Amino acid sequence: MLSEKPWNREVLLLFIAGLLISWCVGMLLGILLEQFLPPEALAKKSFYHFVITTLTLHVATLVLVHHFLKLSGANWKQFLGLTRPYLARAILFALVVGIVVLPIILGMSDWVAQLINSMAQHPPPEEPAIKVLRSTVGVGQRICFGVAAILIAPVAEEALFRGILYPFIKQLGRPRLAIWGTSLLFAAMHMNVVVFLPLMVLAMILTFVYEKTDKLVAPITTHALFNSVNFFYFLYAPQFEQWLRLLRRLLHP
């Protein structure tokens, strides 16, 4: 299986060091942004933070993965599993799994939010990405956010967690640690208590999809579907709820 590929330990350490350096640069740029952003640009502060995060987290991860693959004697086509046989079947399986588990994950998020709200007596904190999307009003900004959320983030995050870290830990003879550890890291990196548990469950499902298909493009597809639904639901929630009310009236006049 491709997921059993033995990654070189030294190359992996260089890769992780590059990630840490890139993330530190991102935090430094965020601090500088807070200090030197001119008053007239404060309205776009959240969007600028989003751009910095995307470049130093997701785009930097893709660049580092590219060099990691070169040093490991692999290429993107092999890594993503874009070779036949069973490519179409793997993508179809990923879509079906995504459609089935999406209501469960979203339902878990709502349940956790309600639980925190009832215990803390105040609304739970929003995920950073949702805060950014709420503050972006321009079409161009929302297109940038959509591209990052639907295309860039799923590839970068799946390459890191399912493509590299998961198989490496599994090769050490720690399959349970590989699943739980990468799932915990995946959920923690989104920095929001409301979505921590749902995203941890999602990460385990993405690992299952990868194991069943042995093609990284499969969990990327499921991940992209999940992000797409969240993105478009947030943008068109009022219209969506209006259609639901209309459907209920038609079904129960």
C-alpha positions as CSV (number, residue, x, y, z in Angstrom):
1,M,0.0,0.0,0.0
2,L,1.1,3.6,-0.7
3,S,0.1,4.4,2.9
4,E,2.8,2.0,4.0
5,K,5.6,3.8,2.2
6,P,8.6,4.1,4.5
7,W,9.4,7.9,4.8
8,N,13.0,8.7,5.7
9,R,13.3,9.9,9.3
10,E,15.9,12.6,8.5
11,V,13.9,14.0,5.6
12,L,10.8,14.1,7.8
13,L,12.7,16.0,10.5
14,L,13.8,18.6,7.9
15,F,10.2,18.8,6.7
16,I,8.9,19.4,10.3
17,A,11.6,22.0,10.9
18,G,10.5,23.8,7.8
19,L,6.9,23.7,9.0
20,L,7.8,25.1,12.4
21,I,9.9,27.9,10.8
22,S,7.1,28.8,8.4
23,W,4.5,28.9,11.2
24,C,6.7,31.1,13.4
25,V,7.1,33.5,10.5
26,G,3.3,33.6,10.1
27,M,2.9,34.4,13.8
28,L,5.5,37.1,13.6
29,L,3.9,38.7,10.5
30,G,0.6,38.6,12.4
31,I,2.1,40.5,15.3
32,L,3.6,43.0,12.9
33,L,0.3,43.4,11.2
34,E,-1.4,44.3,14.5
35,Q,1.3,46.9,15.3
36,F,1.8,48.7,11.9
37,L,-1.5,48.3,10.1
38,P,-2.7,51.8,9.2
39,P,-6.1,52.9,10.7
40,E,-7.8,53.1,7.3
41,A,-7.1,49.4,6.7
42,L,-8.4,48.1,10.0
43,A,-11.6,46.9,8.4
44,K,-9.6,44.4,6.4
45,K,-7.5,43.2,9.3
46,S,-9.2,39.8,9.5
47,F,-8.7,39.2,5.8
48,Y,-5.0,40.2,6.0
49,H,-4.6,37.7,8.8
50,F,-6.3,35.1,6.7
51,V,-3.9,35.8,3.8
52,I,-0.9,35.5,6.1
53,T,-2.2,32.2,7.6
54,T,-2.9,30.7,4.2
55,L,0.5,31.6,2.8
56,T,2.6,30.5,5.9
57,L,0.5,27.5,6.8
58,H,-1.2,25.9,3.8
59,V,0.8,27.2,0.8
60,A,4.1,26.7,2.7
61,T,3.0,23.2,3.6
62,L,2.5,22.4,-0.1
63,V,5.9,23.8,-1.0
64,L,7.6,21.8,1.7
65,V,5.7,18.6,0.7
66,H,6.9,19.1,-2.8
67,H,10.6,19.2,-1.6
68,F,9.8,16.3,0.8
69,L,8.6,14.1,-2.1
70,K,11.7,15.0,-4.2
71,L,14.0,14.0,-1.4
72,S,12.0,10.8,-0.8
73,G,12.2,9.8,-4.5
74,A,8.4,10.2,-5.0
75,N,6.2,12.5,-7.0
76,W,2.8,14.1,-6.6
77,K,1.0,11.7,-8.9
78,Q,2.2,8.7,-6.8
79,F,1.6,10.5,-3.6
80,L,-1.9,11.5,-4.4
81,G,-2.8,8.1,-5.9
82,L,-3.8,9.5,-9.2
83,T,-2.8,6.3,-11.0
84,R,-5.1,3.6,-12.0
85,P,-6.7,1.2,-11.2
86,Y,-9.7,2.1,-9.1
87,L,-9.2,5.9,-9.2
88,A,-12.8,6.7,-10.1
89,R,-14.1,4.1,-7.6
90,A,-11.9,5.7,-4.9
91,I,-13.3,9.2,-5.6
92,L,-16.9,7.9,-5.7
93,F,-16.3,6.2,-2.4
94,A,-14.9,9.4,-0.9
95,L,-18.0,11.4,-2.1
96,V,-20.5,8.8,-0.7
97,V,-18.7,8.8,2.7
98,G,-18.7,12.5,2.7
99,I,-22.4,12.8,2.0
100,V,-23.2,10.2,4.7
101,V,-21.0,11.6,7.5
102,L,-21.6,15.3,6.8
103,P,-24.9,15.6,8.6
104,I,-23.3,13.7,11.6
105,I,-20.3,16.0,11.8
106,L,-22.5,19.2,11.5
107,G,-24.9,17.8,14.0
108,M,-22.1,17.2,16.5
109,S,-20.9,20.8,16.0
110,D,-24.4,22.1,16.8
111,W,-24.7,19.8,19.9
112,V,-21.3,20.9,21.2
113,A,-22.2,24.6,20.6
114,Q,-25.5,24.2,22.5
115,L,-23.8,22.4,25.3
116,I,-21.1,25.0,25.7
117,N,-23.7,27.8,25.5
118,S,-25.9,26.2,28.2
119,M,-22.9,25.7,30.5
120,A,-21.1,29.0,30.0
121,Q,-24.3,31.1,29.5
122,H,-22.8,32.9,26.5
123,P,-22.3,32.1,22.8
124,P,-19.4,29.8,22.1
125,P,-16.4,31.3,20.3
126,E,-16.5,31.1,16.5
127,E,-13.9,29.3,14.5
128,P,-11.2,31.7,13.2
129,A,-12.1,30.9,9.6
130,I,-15.8,31.7,10.2
131,K,-14.8,35.0,11.7
132,V,-12.8,35.9,8.6
133,L,-15.6,34.8,6.3
134,R,-18.1,36.9,8.3
135,S,-15.9,40.0,7.9
136,T,-15.2,39.6,4.2
137,V,-17.8,41.4,2.2
138,G,-16.1,41.8,-1.2
139,V,-16.7,39.2,-3.9
140,G,-12.9,39.0,-4.6
141,Q,-12.2,38.4,-0.9
142,R,-14.8,35.6,-0.7
143,I,-13.5,34.0,-3.9
144,C,-10.0,34.0,-2.3
145,F,-11.4,32.4,0.9
146,G,-13.4,29.8,-1.1
147,V,-10.3,28.8,-3.1
148,A,-8.3,28.5,0.0
149,A,-10.9,26.6,2.0
150,I,-12.1,24.2,-0.8
151,L,-8.9,23.6,-2.8
152,I,-5.7,24.6,-1.0
153,A,-6.5,23.6,2.6
154,P,-7.8,20.1,1.9
155,V,-4.7,19.2,-0.2
156,A,-2.2,20.7,2.3
157,E,-3.8,19.3,5.4
158,E,-4.4,15.8,4.0
159,A,-0.8,15.7,2.6
160,L,0.5,16.6,6.0
161,F,-1.7,14.5,8.3
162,R,-2.8,11.5,6.2
163,G,-0.1,11.5,3.6
164,I,3.0,11.9,5.7
165,L,2.5,11.9,9.5
166,Y,0.0,9.1,9.7
167,P,2.0,6.5,7.7
168,F,5.2,7.5,9.4
169,I,3.9,6.9,12.9
170,K,2.1,3.7,11.8
171,Q,5.5,2.4,10.4
172,L,6.9,2.8,13.9
173,G,4.6,0.0,15.1
174,R,2.1,2.5,16.6
175,P,-1.1,2.3,14.5
176,R,-3.4,3.5,17.3
177,L,-1.1,6.4,18.1
178,A,-1.0,7.2,14.3
179,I,-4.8,7.5,14.2
180,W,-5.4,9.2,17.5
181,G,-2.3,11.4,17.3
182,T,-2.9,12.8,13.8
183,S,-6.6,13.2,14.5
184,L,-5.9,15.2,17.7
185,L,-3.4,17.4,15.9
186,F,-5.8,18.0,13.0
187,A,-8.6,19.1,15.4
188,A,-6.2,21.2,17.5
189,M,-4.8,23.2,14.6
190,H,-8.3,24.7,13.9
191,M,-8.1,26.3,17.4
192,N,-11.8,26.2,18.4
193,V,-13.3,24.2,21.2
194,V,-16.7,23.9,19.4
195,V,-15.3,22.0,16.4
196,F,-12.6,20.1,18.2
197,L,-14.5,16.9,18.8
198,P,-16.4,16.9,15.4
199,L,-13.1,17.6,13.5
200,M,-11.4,14.8,15.5
201,V,-14.1,12.4,14.3
202,L,-13.8,13.8,10.8
203,A,-10.0,13.1,10.9
204,M,-10.6,9.5,11.8
205,I,-13.1,9.1,9.0
206,L,-10.6,10.6,6.6
207,T,-8.0,8.1,7.8
208,F,-10.5,5.3,7.2
209,V,-11.2,6.6,3.6
210,Y,-7.4,6.7,3.0
211,E,-6.9,3.2,4.3
212,K,-9.8,1.8,2.3
213,T,-8.8,3.3,-1.0
214,D,-5.0,3.7,-0.6
215,K,-5.3,6.9,-2.6
216,L,-4.7,10.3,-0.8
217,V,-6.9,11.9,-3.4
218,A,-9.9,10.2,-1.7
219,P,-9.7,11.8,1.8
220,I,-8.8,15.1,0.0
221,T,-12.2,14.7,-1.9
222,T,-14.1,14.1,1.3
223,H,-12.4,17.0,3.0
224,A,-13.1,19.3,0.1
225,L,-16.7,18.3,0.1
226,F,-17.0,19.0,3.8
227,N,-15.4,22.5,3.4
228,S,-17.5,23.3,0.4
229,V,-20.8,22.6,2.2
230,N,-19.7,24.7,5.2
231,F,-18.6,27.5,3.0
232,F,-21.7,27.8,0.8
233,Y,-24.1,27.1,3.7
234,F,-22.5,30.1,5.6
235,L,-22.9,32.3,2.6
236,Y,-26.5,31.3,1.7
237,A,-27.9,30.2,5.1
238,P,-30.9,32.5,5.0
239,Q,-31.9,31.3,1.5
240,F,-31.3,27.7,2.5
241,E,-33.5,28.0,5.6
242,Q,-36.2,29.7,3.4
243,W,-36.2,26.8,1.0
244,L,-36.5,24.4,4.0
245,R,-39.5,26.3,5.3
246,L,-41.1,26.3,1.8
247,L,-40.5,22.5,1.5
248,R,-42.1,21.9,4.9
249,R,-45.2,23.9,3.8
250,L,-45.4,21.9,0.6
251,L,-45.1,18.6,2.5
252,H,-47.4,19.6,5.4
253,P,-49.9,22.1,4.1
